[in-house]
Amino acid sequence: ENAHLRKVAELREQRRDLHLESARVLVQDSSNWYSLLTINKGTAYDIEVGDCVVTEEGYLLGVVAEAGLNWATVRTILDSESSIGALVFRSGSSALAQGDFSLMSEGRMALAYLGAEPDVVAGDLIVTSGLAGYYPSQLVIGYVQEVRASDNGLAQYAVIAPQADLSALTQVFVVTDFDVVD
C-alpha cells in the first residue's frame, strides 16, 4: 500500500498541470469488438465525456465515453473506436494512435498517418500530442514494436505496445482538467 501511495504522490508531483480524480475500476469489459472499463465516479465528481484516464504512473488508459452521476464508462486505447493525437517523442513527428480490430486481441494498437517517409523506428516512445488542447500533452501511450506496410502497400503504420497494463487495473485517475502548455 505504501508503494502504491508513493506512485500516486509521484504522479501528482510530476504532472502538476493535471487535475486528477481518483476512481476504482468496477468492471473490465472487453471482447473482439470493444475494450471498456466502468469506474465508480461520474459527473458528481466533475468527470465528463472526453476526459483522459491514466494509471498511477501516468500512462494513458483511455477516454471517458459515457458518464452518469456516480459512474463512467472508459473506452480504452485498445478499443477499435479509440483515436488520439500522438507524437513520436524522439523525432517530434505527428501521428494518430488508434485502436485496431486486428491488433486488439494482441493487446496492441496502431500508429497511423505517419506520412510518406515516416521517422519512426522500433523502440520509439509515443506520447499524446496535446495539439488543439483537447487532451493533455506528453501522456505516455506506449512504445513502437515494429513498422509495417499497410494492406494497400502505399503507406506505413507502426504497431504500439501500450505502456499501461490493462489486465490488472484496480485504481485509475481521471484528468478532469489540465493546464495547456505551449
ABEGO torsion letter per residue (X at the ends): XAAAAAAAAAAAAABAABBBBBBBBABBBBBAABBBBBBABBAAAGBBBGBBBBBAAGBBAEBBABBBAABBBBBBAABAABBBBBBBAAAGBBBBBBBBAAAAAAGBBBBBGAEABBBBBBGBBBBBAGBGGABBBGBBAEBBABBBBBAAGABBBBBBBBABBAAABABBBBBABBBBBX
